[in-house]
Amino acid sequence: MLRYLRGSELSRYLELQSSMFRDRAAQFRDRLGWEVTVDERGWERDQYDALDPLYVIWQLPDGAHGGSMRFLPTTGRTMTNEHFLSLLDGVPLHDPMTWECTRFCLSPRASGRVAAALMLGGSEVMRHFAIRHFLGVFDARMVRIYRQIGASPRLLGTDKSGPSPISAGLWTYDPLDRLRILHRVGVSAAISERWVARSLGFTPLPLSA
């Protein structure tokens, strides 16, 4: 199931919290070789985790992390504006209708539908908070994954100077994309909305559908 949790709420779900940050270390440090900070517990966390972001998390039946993403409004501090500004032609993006999405992470235990489930979660966040766009920075391997899910972003800029190209992209809310992703995940709209309501306390209202 999907959970939508603020950073300040993670401590209520100790196994989910711990396994998410450990899986982030395994993915970003161990598999991808990124220069990230991992503490003595084996958790990968950064300064943006301290800003009380919203996390969309796929929870496995045993309570552990299956996959996750992190969201912050671009009206405040974001990783893209502070570390990847060259991908935006040097112009910071500050827009109340745009949130940043980072730390897309999949557990080694994740099934094939978890990536699509996370994109469904992103779509529900858009509906719930009346957001028009998500801004994200991703490496080349993610382009194929987004295309397979049916939720490809519009590329804003790409840096090919490193060992793997990285790009900034912008996702725009589309009700038809949401329906396609629901089908790919294999859940009904009613179940997805129930997951949102369980975490955030009210039924989401659609932007247009």
Secondary structure in CASP SS format (residue, H / E / C, confidence):
PFRMAT SS
TARGET T0000
AUTHOR 0000-0000-0000
METHOD secondary structure of the structure
MODEL  1
M C 1.00
L E 1.00
R E 1.00
Y E 1.00
L E 1.00
R E 1.00
G H 1.00
S H 1.00
E H 1.00
L H 1.00
S H 1.00
R H 1.00
Y C 1.00
L H 1.00
E H 1.00
L H 1.00
Q H 1.00
S H 1.00
S H 1.00
M H 1.00
F H 1.00
R H 1.00
D H 1.00
R H 1.00
A H 1.00
A H 1.00
Q H 1.00
F H 1.00
R H 1.00
D H 1.00
R H 1.00
L C 1.00
G C 1.00
W C 1.00
E C 1.00
V C 1.00
T C 1.00
V E 1.00
D C 1.00
E C 1.00
R C 1.00
G C 1.00
W C 1.00
E E 1.00
R C 1.00
D C 1.00
Q H 1.00
Y H 1.00
D H 1.00
A H 1.00
L H 1.00
D C 1.00
P C 1.00
L E 1.00
Y E 1.00
V E 1.00
I E 1.00
W E 1.00
Q E 1.00
L C 1.00
P C 1.00
D C 1.00
G C 1.00
A C 1.00
H E 1.00
G E 1.00
G E 1.00
S E 1.00
M E 1.00
R E 1.00
F E 1.00
L E 1.00
P E 1.00
T C 1.00
T C 1.00
G C 1.00
R C 1.00
T C 1.00
M H 1.00
T H 1.00
N H 1.00
E H 1.00
H H 1.00
F C 1.00
L H 1.00
S H 1.00
L H 1.00
L H 1.00
D C 1.00
G C 1.00
V C 1.00
P C 1.00
L C 1.00
H C 1.00
D C 1.00
P C 1.00
M C 1.00
T E 1.00
W E 1.00
E E 1.00
C E 1.00
T E 1.00
R E 1.00
F E 1.00
C E 1.00
L E 1.00
S C 1.00
P C 1.00
R C 1.00
A C 1.00
S C 1.00
G C 1.00
R C 1.00
V H 1.00
A H 1.00
A H 1.00
A H 1.00
L H 1.00
M H 1.00
L H 1.00
G H 1.00
G H 1.00
S H 1.00
E H 1.00
V H 1.00
M H 1.00
R H 1.00
H H 1.00
F H 1.00
A C 1.00
I C 1.00
R C 1.00
H E 1.00
F E 1.00
L E 1.00
G E 1.00
V E 1.00
F E 1.00
D E 1.00
A C 1.00
R H 1.00
M H 1.00
V H 1.00
R H 1.00
I H 1.00
Y H 1.00
R H 1.00
Q H 1.00
I H 1.00
G C 1.00
A C 1.00
S C 1.00
P C 1.00
R E 1.00
L E 1.00
L E 1.00
G E 1.00
T E 1.00
D E 1.00
K C 1.00
S C 1.00
G C 1.00
P C 1.00
S C 1.00
P C 1.00
I E 1.00
S E 1.00
A E 1.00
G E 1.00
L E 1.00
W E 1.00
T E 1.00
Y C 1.00
D C 1.00
P H 1.00
L H 1.00
D H 1.00
R H 1.00
L H 1.00
R H 1.00
I H 1.00
L H 1.00
H H 1.00
R H 1.00
V H 1.00
G C 1.00
V C 1.00
S C 1.00
A H 1.00
A H 1.00
I H 1.00
S H 1.00
E H 1.00
R H 1.00
W H 1.00
V H 1.00
A H 1.00
R H 1.00
S H 1.00
L H 1.00
G C 1.00
F C 1.00
T C 1.00
P C 1.00
L C 1.00
P C 1.00
L C 1.00
S C 1.00
A C 1.00
END
